Amino acid sequence: MTSLEARRTGPIRGAAAISGDKSCSHRALILGAMADGETLVHGLSDCADVGMTIAALEAFGVLVARDGESCRIKGGSWISPNSPIDCGNSGTTARLMLGAVAGMTGVEATFTGDESLSRRPMRRLVDPLRRMGADIDGEDTLPRTVKGARLGGIDFRNVPASAQVKSALLLAGLSTAAPIRIAEPVPSRDHTEIMLREFGVDLLLEDEGIALGQKRGLRSGELTIGADPSSAAFPLVAAAILPGSDVWIEGMNLNALRTGLYEVLEEMGAGLGVDNERIVSGEIVGDVRVRHSPLSPCHVPAHRVPAMIDEIPALAVACAFANGESIIEGLDELRHKESDRLGAIVAGLTACGVVALVREDNLHIFGRESVRGGANIATEGDHRIAMAMLTLGLASEQPVSVDHAEMIATSFPGYETVMRGLGADLT
């Protein structure tokens, strides 16, 4: 177990080098492995979760050659691995792979995970896959064994909204000509749909969702992935709460279903600007800059939460420094992340002298201009809780330390280097 401490620092300034989006990296690897031919991916995330997907694909006989932030994937037929696939802490690896393998007749695999992932629910993914004809054993959690089978279609209502469930069903649907329709009253992340189009798949827009068209074969090619907005959240929120700060990130993914945090920060009064917007491999990217400015409290209704679900810990820190009551509604999904993330946010803020509480599924944070800090935070092995509490420590009166700092590599292995390069005091 590795601890890390953040101490009050002066302004942070400069360009933060953020690697490629984690969600897009998983999908690029899996779709490249399912396509015929070679796919070249630039800007691939270097995080541990994406490493789990690479290792899993290699166990299925897929050739993955990585050179820095670029990667070549030789797609084609998969084989049954010789041993269970360890997904580590990566729910995306486990869920998307279950969907991909479900329609591969003759392929069989068992998926396991670490202690945290083995507690996370899989039923809401497995049940619709079984409705399609998938052969998956087990109950609610990992380990799960899937035997590739001939699949039928599905007309599925994705409630509550889950990009991982939707993505797994779409991946499974590539193996069948049967109708695949997914309704979404509240849209979830659409990286899979965007990338499927880049691979040549027909996707049809319907009244409340999407459907797979007749063209379902994957065409190999070349992709470039924008910087990860979830990792970027921590240096940019730090810039927002540290007087005199000015931080920018080039080529960040600006998908409308990922920019919820940045929209709220702007509404709170943060000095946020976006330049050079463009389309790269189907996704909107741009250069994002945040300068310090006094923050006002926010009220985030539940329908806006899916566009910032992974950034809620960072937003909670911003709210802690906004003088007054902030309310973020509809956060039940946070109870089922790497930890009970909602409970961990409240515990961390409370330990640092910030009044925070949960009423039903709504988070109430009573912010103030000066935060005490001075706490040792038990992160429950959650990488985003660790980075959020360290961000708070950079602006609080007393240092804040976290345990299990090694878990930060799950999503942001360069975190310490990036933050120190901007001037943050981390030891």
N, C-alpha and C positions, 0 to 999 in steps of 0.2 A: 504494500500500500504506500503510495507516494502522496505527500501533502504539498500544497502550494499556497503561498500567502501573497495577498495584494495589499499594498500600503498606499495611503493618500499620496497622490502625485500631482505635479503641475500639468500644464496643458499637454495633450498628445497631438502630434501633427505628422502629416505625411501620407504617402500612398500605402495602403494595406494590400499586400499580395495574397489574394484569396484563391484557392484552387477551385476546380470545376464543381458544379452543382452535384451534390451527392445523389439526389433522386434521378437526375438525368444520366449520371454515370452508370448506375445500376441498370437502367433500361437500355442504354446503348450497348453495354456488354451482353446482356441477355438476348436482345434482338439481333445483334451481330452474330452471336453464336447460333441462332436459329436460322439465319439467312444462308443461302448458298453463296460461296465465294468469300472474299476477304473484305472486311470492313476496317477502315482506319478512323480512329477517334482521337481528336485533339482536346486538350484541357481536361483530361480525366481526373477525377478526385483522387487524392492520395490517402484518403482516410481508411481506417481499419475496416469499416463496414464494407466498403467497395472491395477491399482486399479479400473479404470473405466470399463475395460473389465471384471474383476471379478464381479463387481456389476451388470453389464449387464447380465452376464450368470446366476447369482442368480435370476434375475428378470424373466428369462426364465425357472426357476424351476430346474436349475443345482445345485447340491451340491458341493461347493468348500470349502475345509477345509485347512486353511493355518497355518503353524507352522514355524515361522521364514522364512528362504529362501526356505523351502520345501512346497509343496502344493499337496493335493490329490483332484482329480476331478472325481466325479461320473457321467459318461456319460450316454447317452440314449436319450429318447424322450424329446423334448422341448415343453413348453406350451406358449400360448400367454401371455405376461406380462399385468398387470392390469393398467399400466400407461406408458407414453412415456419413452424411454430409454435415459437418459442423458449421452452423451459421453464426456462431459466436453470439454477439449482441444484436445482429442485424435482422430485424423483422422483415425488412424489404427483401433481403435475400431469401428468407424462408418462404414468404408468401408468394412472391413472384415466381420462384422456382417451382413451387407446388403447382401453380397454374400452368407453367410451361411444360412440365413433365406429364401432367394429367392426360394430355392427348397424344403422347408419344408411345404408340403401341410397341411392346417389347422392351421398354425401359422401366426399370424399377429402382427406387431409391428411398432411403430413410433419412429424414431431416431431424437434426438435433440442434440444441443451442445452449448458451450458458445459463446460469441460474436465473438471471433476469428474464431472458427471452423465453425460458421454459415455463415461466409463470404467465406469459401473455396469451390472451385468447386467440384461438384459431377457428372456432366454430363458425363464426359469421362468414368466413371465407370457405371453409370446407363444405358447409351445407349447400350453397349454390353450386359448387363444383360437383358435388354428388348428384344434384338435380340434373346436371348435364351428362351424368353417367360415369363420373370419375370414380376410381377404385382407391379410396383413401381410408386407412384404418385409424384407430385411436378415438379419443374423446375430444376434450376441448383444447389441450395444450400439446406442445412437442414432448416426446418424439412422435413423428407421423411418418408412415410408409405409404408411398403412392406407387401404384402400378399403372403404367400408361394404358389407356383404353380408347376404344372408339367412342367419341363424344357426340351428343346431340346438342340442340340449341337451348336457349334460355331467354326468358323475358324477365329481367331482374330489376327490382327497385332498390337502389343503393342508398338505404336509409338505416342508420346515420351515414352521412357521406364518408366514404373511405376510398382514397385513391389506390391503395394497395389491393383492396378487394376488386375494384373495377379493373385494375390492370391485370390481375391474375385471371379474371374471366375473359378478358380480351386475348391474352396470350393463349389460354386454353382454346378459345374460339378459332384461332388460326388453323387448327387441325381439322376442322369440320366445315362442311358447306351449309350446315343448318343455321337458321336465323339466330343471331346474337344481338339482343337489344338490352340496353342498360338505361334506365330512367334515373335522373338525378334532380329532385326538387331543389336541392342545394348543391351547386357544382363543387366537386372535389378537384384536386390538381389534375391538369390535363396533359402532363408531360408525355404520358404513354400515347395518347391520341396524336399529339404533334409528331412524335418520333415514328409512329407507325406510318404516317403519311410520308415522312422522309424516306422510309424503307419501301415505299410504293404500295402500301395497303390502302384500299378504299374504306373510308369512314363516312357514314351518312349522319348528318345532323337531323334530329327529330325534335318534336315539340319540347320535351323535357329531358332529352338525353341524346344518346348516340346509338348507332347500329353498325356492325361490320357489313361492308358491301361484299360483292362476289369476288373481288380480287384480293386474295389473302396471302399470296406468296410474298416472301420478304426478299427485297432486292438489296444486295450489299452496296456499300458506297463509302462516303467520307462525311464525318460529322465534327462539329466544333461545339464544345460545351461552355456556356458562360459561367462566371464566378458564382459561387453558392451564396444566395441571399440569407440563408439561415446562419452560416458561419459569419458572414459580414455583419450580422446584427450586433455582435458583441463589440467590435471596435467602433461601430457607428453609434451605438447607444452610449458607449463610454465618451465619445466626442460630444454627444448631446448634453451630458451631465457634468463634464469637466470644463470649467471656465477657461476661455482662450483657445479651446481645441479646434482643430480643422483637419479632418480625415477624409480621404477619398478612395474609391475603389473603381478600377477600370473594368469594363466589359462584364458587368454583373447581370445575371438573369433577372429580367423585369416582367416575367409572366404575370398577368393580372391576378392570377390565383396564388401568387407568392409575395405580393407587395403590400399586404395588409398592414404589417408593422410600420412600413415607411409612410403610408398614408396617415396612420394614426400619429406618428411622430410629427409629421408636418402640421396636423391639426392641433397638436399640443404646443406648437410654437418653435419646434426645432428648426434650425437653419439648414434646410435640406434642399438640394438642387440636383437635377438630372440633365446630363448633356449627351450628345452624340448617340441618340437612340437609333438602333438599326435591327434588322432581322438577320440572325445567324442560325443556320440549320433549323429554321422554322420557329425559333424562339426570339422574343424581343430581348435585346441586351442594351445596356447603356452605362455611362459613367456616373456614379453616385457620389455626392459630396455632402458631408454633414459638418456644420459649424455649431459651436455651443450657443445656446440661447435659453433664457429661463423658460421652463416648461409649465404648462397648465394641466390640470387633471383631465382625464378622458372618460367617456362612457362608450364602451364598445358593445353593441348588440350582438346577440348570438349568431345572426346570419353572416356577420363579418369575420367570425372566428376561423372558419376553415382556411381563409387566405393568410392566416398568421399562426396556425396551430403550433408549429415548432418554435415560433419566436415569442410565445407568451412569457417564458421566463425572462427574456431580455426586456420585453415591454413592462413587466412587473417592476424591474429595476428602475426604468425610466419613471414609472408612476411613483415610486418611492421618493423621488426628488421633485415631484410636482406638488406644490403646496395645496392640499385639499383632498377630497375623496374621489378616487377613480374607481370605476366599476367595469369589469369585463365579464360578460354574461356567457352562459352556455358552454361550460368547460368540463363537462363530464368525461369527454374523450381523454383529458389529461390524466385521469385516474388509471388509465390502461397503457401508459407509455413505459419507458424503461424502469420507472419507479411510479409510485402514486405522485405524479409530477405536481398536481394541484396541492396536495398536502405538503410536499417538499418546498414549494414556493412559499407557502404560509409559514412553515417552520423556519425557513432561512431568513425571511424578512423579520419575523418576530424576534429571532435571536439577535438581530442587528438593531433592534429598537424601533422597528417600523410596525405600526398597527395594521394588521392584515387579517382578514377572516373570510370564511366561505359561508354564504347563505344559499342553500340548495346547490345549484351548480354555478353560482355567480361569485366572482372574486372581488372583494372590496379592499382597496388599499388606501390608507390615509397618509398621503405623502407630506413631506416637509422639506424645506430648503436645505436643512442640515440633518444628516443621518449618523447615528452613533457608531454603528459597526461593532468591532471588537468581539467577534464570535468565531468559533471553530465549527464549521458547517459539516454535518453528516450528509453527504450527497446521495447516499443509497446507490452509488455506482452510476449515477445519471450524469452524462457529459454536459448536457445543457444546464442543469442546475449548477454544476461546478463553475462553468464559465459565467453564468449570470451572477453568482455570489462573488466571484472575483471582480467582475465589473463593478458591483456595488462597492467592494472594498477599495477600489481606486479612488472613489470620491467620498468615502466616509471618514469620520473623524479618527477612528481607530482601525487597525488592520483587520482584515477578514481572511481566514484560511479555510481551505477545503481539503477533505480526505479524498482518496481515490482519484487524484488528479490525472493518473495514467489513463483514465477512461475518456479524457478529452480527445484522445487520438481516435476514438470511435467516429467522430465527425470532423475534427479540426486538429490534425496532428501538428501543424505549424503554429498553433495558437500562441505559445509563449514567445517564439521568435518574432512573430508579427507584432505582438503587443509591446514587447521590449523595444523593437525597432521604431515604434511610434513614440516611445518615451515612458511607457507604463512601468511602474515599480513592482515587479513580480519576483519572488524568491522561493 
